């Protein structure tokens, strides 16, 4: 009986999260790098972080690996996701 109720609760929570996502609502504590949250929706930030995201994608498409991209960005002084989240 408890397992069935637990399963139903899980399904209800997933349905709510899915519905909010379909409506464009952000459900989370820290937005993705390059975005900010306002009124429950994600918006592109007005600082340099969106360009960092574009650069990461370009470097990846050029064949660079994760470690290489990270080293490049750190060496050039770009803020980390943790540094941006604190702001």
Phi, psi and omega in degrees: 000315180294323179297319180296317179294320177298317179296317179296318178298316179300316180295321178296316180296316179299321179295319178296314180297317179298316179297317179296320179296320179295331177276358179086014180275139177269126178243099180179172182264321182239122181291159177299154179304129180097356181236160173228160181251133175218123180056037176081004180242153177273136176229147177291134182293158179259026177243200183277356186294325177299325178292327176296317178299314178300320180294319178302315179296317179299314180298320179296316180293337176281355177101005178286146178269173182305308182298319180296317180296314180299313180300318180298313183292321178294316180299326181273359173084019178289145180291144177281164176302322179295321179294322180289323181295331181287331184293000000 
